[in-house]
Amino acid sequence: MKAGPSQEDIRRHNLGTLLRFVHLRGPASRATLAESLGLNRSTIMALTSDLTAAGLVREELPRGPGRRAGRPSLVVRPESTRVYVLAFEVGVDRLVVARVGLGGVVLDRREGTRARDSDPSDLLGMLVAGARSLVRKAERDAVCVGAALGFPGTVRRSDDTIMFGPNLDVGDLRLGDALSRRLGLGIPVSVCNDANLGALAEHERGAGVNCDNLIYLHGDVGVGGGIIAHGRLLGGDEGFGGEIGHMIVNPGGRQCACGSKGCLEAEVGERTLLAHAGREEPTNKAGRDAVRDVVDAADRGDIVAREALHRVGTWLGLGVANLVNVFNPGLIIFGGTLRDIYLGAAAQIRSVLATGALDAPREKVRLRTAALGDDTTLVGAAEFAFAEVLSDPVQVLARLRSAEIPSPSAR
């Protein structure tokens, strides 16, 4: 017979559960924690004492006019400035690096543009420079507990190798390994598909909170997707699950960067919308700004822009109908450029969904835009980077603090 969990296993689980609660939901009183987690007050007191001693949380008297008479219940707050992660977002034409504190607080960030044909070594150099400047500004006793990078391509889960980046070629560069070596913080840099991170972010902190079955659709130059099933990210055998952009919706249709024809990405991506709108010629705007210009033009009555959105909306609606039939999600969230496309073509998308999806799975599905806006991938990278310390808080932090890593001020 398999032995049950030990007392240490239970304690580790409870520590992680409590820390995760204040990380995602914000400061909470001991009384609230006891009620929400189903633990008695003495257990909550012991757990918060351990987390306080480790420097992960602090306890304070409640603030503000809502204090009750009598002995107040101490409020547990995450140590946002002392415990942080580095979150990286690599887009086709933009880069973002952020220092995110425990509790999801963006403490500082660096953002820049990059040419779509720039060299991979330039990409690495920009990411390293941005991260180093953020680490130098951290408090002297602060510790970085994780790092993750969102990339618009296919990433193998076992070793974070970028297998395919149709719209952003990094060659043979092992981006996560290279970043980890150059930063010298003693932690690996995980590399993840950007849409998977978007799904994680919207599930934890955005439009999908309290929805355990959702699909996040992300548009950039390409189209990607992330699937949350029963509260967990659906990655597939090697982590390649969610390549929704390469679902064929129009056999024999437009050529896709992957080599196939009629992929969802080829029919609804940025380049296709701009081509339909007669805006293929280079302008001073690209990417999300160019897509928003088409949507704005359609709102002002531009017939060509309206027709472009109608055509793209038709194929997007068909893709959504297929996803509803296969996965029966409770929620579909549109992010990146698809957020703007959905806002401009919602009626057409819903019309195709009404005729293309089965009645039963379509009945309760909701369509929403990403609540986290343009930072969805970045927030997801931060949440992914926090995962280890949230699963075993005290042990992970003790290991990191004992490592011989120079302080931020020394670098």
Secondary structure, 3 states (H helix, E strand, C coil): CCCCCCHHHHHHHHHHHHHHHHHHHCCEEHHHHHHHHCCCHHHHHHHHHHHHHCCCEEEECCCCCCCCCCCCCCEEEECCCCEEEEEEEECCCEEEEEEEECCCEEEEEEEEECCCCCCHHHHHHHHHHHHHHHHHCCCCCCEEEEEEEEECCEEECCCCEEEECCCCCCCCCCHHHHHHHHHCCCCCCEEEEHHHHHHHHHHHHCCCCCCCCEEEEEECCCEEEEEEECCEECCCCCCCCCCHHHCECCCCCCECCCCCECEHHHHHCHHHHHHHCCCCCCCCCCCHHHHHHHHHHHHCCCHHHHHHHHHHHHHHHHHHHHHHHHHCCCEEEEEEHHHHHHHHHHHHHHHHHHHHCCHHHHCCCEEEECCCHHHHHHHHHHHHHHHHHHHCHHHHHHHHHHCCCCCHHHC
